[in-house]
Amino acid sequence: MLINTKDILLAAQKEKYAVAAFNVYSLETLQAVIRVAEAENQPVIIALGERYFNMVDVEGFAALTKALAEKSTIPIALHLDHAYQKESIIRAIDCGFTSVMFDGSKHDLAQNIRYTKEIVEIAHMAGVSVEAEIGSVARGAFSDEEDGDGTLTDPKSAKTFVEETGVDFLAAAIGTVHGMYTGKPNINLELLEEIQQAVSIPLVLHGGSGTPEDIMKRAVAKGICKVNVNTEVSLAATIYLKQALEEQEKMHLSDVMAGLQQAIEPVIAKFIRVLKK
């Protein structure tokens, strides 16, 4: 069933677990996420980043996701990830996304508040929930995200931001990276606890890929309700493709796609199991 992302995260916040948000960009990645979530009987968030709009037909993708969600008995949300343009957000709202993320982290606090507040007003009129970000998540290895400066979230600024924008959930920058870590992760869980004490809304952890499982569990205990995952699933897919083509130069595309889906399912399952209550 397709439901509002806010409802999924408020339930997670109440019961002290987190929901994985997987970036998908093909039928195989979408099917894999839903198939594993159904097997684990856990809610899941399907995410599509604004950066994929040039390669994915947004309206077609939304229709496909909604059709698969209607066949499922688990709660499924459809989320627009890291959008910078108001036009992209309106497009996602129009075709049925249940939440959108406006990323104004490159702006100063006052500008971020002003732009985010406008997005919140637009989205809430349509019954769509909003994620935003203050601070900036740095880019690690194998990521296709924009490069952030790694500025950590200030708890006082977070409190002001949430109160003035009315945003529904907040991405907290605590030292994780987009992509894979190039050194030992340096994740500030004490800062996360301060942010959690400063705001009452669900918190989001960007950069789930490569983050140690014990760190994710501790982050959930300190208020994280949503964990974004992209690169680790992508790497599992590309490693499979490389190995498959090395073993057999000519393969039928249907066999390749079926194998790719099977290859990424264990990675998806790992995250869902780590975060579940």
C-alpha positions in Angstrom: 0.0 0.0 0.0 1.2 3.5 -0.8 1.1 5.8 2.2 2.5 9.2 3.3 6.2 9.1 4.3 5.5 11.1 7.4 3.1 8.4 8.7 5.8 5.7 8.1 8.4 7.8 10.0 6.1 8.8 12.9 5.4 5.1 13.5 9.1 4.4 13.4 9.8 7.3 15.8 7.2 6.0 18.3 8.5 2.4 18.2 12.2 3.4 18.0 13.2 1.7 14.7 14.2 3.1 11.3 13.0 2.7 7.8 15.4 2.3 4.9 15.0 4.6 1.9 16.6 3.0 -1.2 17.4 5.0 -4.3 16.2 3.1 -7.3 16.5 3.8 -11.0 15.2 0.8 -12.9 12.5 -1.9 -12.7 15.0 -4.4 -11.3 16.1 -2.2 -8.4 12.5 -1.2 -7.6 11.3 -4.9 -7.7 14.2 -6.0 -5.5 13.5 -3.4 -2.8 9.8 -4.3 -2.6 10.4 -8.0 -2.8 12.8 -7.9 0.1 10.7 -5.6 2.2 7.7 -7.9 1.7 9.8 -10.9 2.7 11.0 -9.1 5.9 7.5 -7.6 6.5 8.9 -4.1 6.9 7.9 -0.8 5.5 10.2 0.8 2.9 10.7 4.1 1.2 11.3 4.2 -2.6 13.5 7.2 -3.4 14.3 8.8 -6.7 16.8 11.6 -6.8 16.3 14.7 -8.9 19.7 13.9 -10.5 18.1 10.9 -12.2 15.3 12.9 -13.9 17.3 13.0 -17.2 17.4 9.2 -17.3 14.1 8.2 -15.7 10.7 9.2 -16.9 9.3 10.6 -13.6 5.6 10.2 -14.3 6.1 6.7 -15.6 8.3 5.8 -12.7 5.7 7.1 -10.2 2.9 5.2 -12.0 4.9 2.0 -11.9 5.8 2.4 -8.2 2.2 3.1 -7.3 1.0 0.1 -9.2 3.5 -2.2 -7.4 2.7 -0.6 -4.0 -1.1 -1.2 -4.5 -0.3 -4.9 -4.9 1.7 -5.0 -1.7 0.4 -5.4 1.9 3.4 -3.5 3.4 3.5 0.3 3.8 5.5 1.8 0.9 6.3 5.5 0.4 7.5 7.3 -2.7 10.1 10.0 -2.0 11.9 12.6 -4.0 15.5 12.7 -2.9 17.8 15.7 -3.0 15.9 18.1 -5.1 17.2 21.6 -5.6 14.7 23.0 -8.1 11.1 24.0 -7.1 10.0 22.8 -10.6 11.2 19.3 -9.8 9.4 19.2 -6.5 6.1 20.4 -8.1 6.5 17.7 -10.8 7.0 15.0 -8.2 4.0 16.2 -6.2 1.8 16.3 -9.3 2.5 12.6 -10.2 2.0 11.2 -6.7 5.2 11.2 -4.6 4.3 11.0 -0.9 7.2 13.1 0.2 9.8 15.4 -1.2 13.2 16.6 -0.1 14.3 20.1 -0.7 18.0 20.4 -0.3 18.9 24.0 0.6 22.0 23.0 2.5 24.3 25.1 0.2 22.5 28.3 1.3 23.0 30.1 4.6 20.5 29.4 7.3 18.2 32.4 6.6 18.0 31.6 2.9 17.5 27.9 3.6 14.7 28.7 6.0 13.0 31.0 3.4 13.3 28.5 0.5 12.3 25.5 2.6 9.3 27.3 4.1 8.0 28.0 0.6 8.4 24.3 -0.4 6.6 23.2 2.8 3.6 25.4 2.0 3.3 24.1 -1.5 3.7 20.4 -0.5 1.5 20.5 2.5 -1.4 21.9 0.4 -1.2 18.7 -1.6 -0.9 16.5 1.5 2.8 15.7 0.8 5.4 15.7 3.5 8.8 17.4 3.3 12.4 16.6 4.3 15.1 19.2 4.4 18.7 19.4 5.4 21.0 21.8 7.3 24.7 21.1 7.5 26.2 19.3 4.6 27.1 15.6 4.0 30.5 15.2 2.3 30.9 13.0 -0.8 32.9 9.7 -0.4 33.9 7.2 -3.0 31.7 6.0 -5.8 29.0 8.5 -5.2 27.1 10.5 -7.8 25.9 13.1 -5.3 27.0 16.7 -5.4 30.1 17.3 -3.2 29.1 18.7 0.2 31.5 20.5 2.5 30.9 18.2 5.5 29.6 21.0 7.8 27.9 19.3 10.7 24.4 20.2 11.9 24.2 22.8 14.7 21.5 21.8 17.2 20.4 25.4 17.9 20.2 26.1 14.2 18.2 22.8 13.7 15.7 23.9 16.3 15.2 27.3 14.7 15.0 25.8 11.2 12.3 23.3 12.2 10.2 25.8 14.1 10.3 28.4 11.3 9.8 26.1 8.3 7.3 23.5 9.6 9.3 20.7 7.9 8.3 17.1 8.6 11.6 15.4 9.0 15.2 16.6 9.0 18.4 15.3 7.6 21.1 15.6 10.2 24.8 15.9 9.1 26.8 14.0 11.8 29.8 12.8 9.8 28.5 10.2 7.4 29.3 10.6 3.7 27.4 10.0 0.5 29.0 7.0 -1.1 31.6 4.8 0.6 34.1 5.9 3.2 37.7 6.3 2.2 38.9 6.1 5.7 37.6 5.1 9.2 34.1 6.6 9.7 34.0 9.5 12.1 30.4 9.8 13.1 29.4 12.1 16.0 26.6 10.3 17.9 26.8 12.7 20.7 25.9 15.5 18.3 23.0 13.4 17.0 21.7 13.2 20.6 21.9 16.9 21.0 20.0 17.4 17.7 17.4 14.9 18.8 16.9 16.8 22.1 16.5 20.1 20.2 13.8 19.0 17.7 10.8 16.7 18.0 10.4 15.6 14.4 11.9 12.4 12.9 15.6 12.6 11.9 17.2 11.2 8.7 20.6 9.8 8.2 22.1 10.3 4.7 25.0 8.0 3.8 23.9 4.6 5.0 26.3 2.8 2.6 29.4 1.6 4.4 28.3 2.8 7.8 29.0 0.2 10.4 26.0 -1.7 11.6 26.6 -1.0 15.2 26.8 2.7 14.4 23.5 2.6 12.6 21.8 0.8 15.5 23.1 3.4 17.9 22.0 6.2 15.6 18.5 4.7 15.6 18.4 4.7 19.3 19.3 8.4 19.3 16.5 9.4 17.0 17.3 8.4 13.4 14.0 7.1 11.8 15.1 7.0 8.1 18.4 5.9 6.6 19.2 6.6 2.9 21.0 3.9 0.9 22.2 4.1 -2.6 25.9 3.4 -3.4 26.3 0.0 -1.6 23.4 -1.4 -3.7 24.8 0.2 -6.9 28.2 -1.4 -6.3 26.6 -4.8 -5.7 24.9 -4.5 -9.1 28.0 -3.3 -11.0 30.2 -6.0 -9.5 27.7 -8.6 -10.6 27.6 -7.2 -14.1 31.3 -7.2 -14.4 31.7 -10.8 -13.2 28.8 -12.0 -15.3 30.2 -10.6 -18.5 33.7 -11.9 -17.7 32.3 -15.4 -17.3 30.2 -15.2 -20.4 30.8 -12.5 -23.0 27.4 -12.9 -24.7 24.3 -13.2 -22.5 20.6 -12.5 -23.0 19.6 -9.3 -21.4 16.7 -10.9 -19.5 19.1 -13.2 -17.8 21.5 -10.3 -16.9 18.6 -8.3 -15.4 17.3 -11.3 -13.4 20.8 -12.0 -12.0 21.3 -8.3 -11.2 18.1 -8.2 -9.1 19.2 -11.3 -7.2 22.6 -9.8 -6.6 21.4 -6.7 -4.9 18.7 -8.3 -2.8 21.1 -9.5 0.0 22.4 -5.9 0.4 18.9 -4.5 0.6 18.0 -7.2 3.2 21.0 -6.3 5.3 19.9 -2.7 5.8 16.2 -3.6 6.4 17.2 -6.1 9.1 19.7 -3.8 10.8 17.1 -1.0 11.1 14.0 -3.0 12.0 12.5 -3.0 15.5 
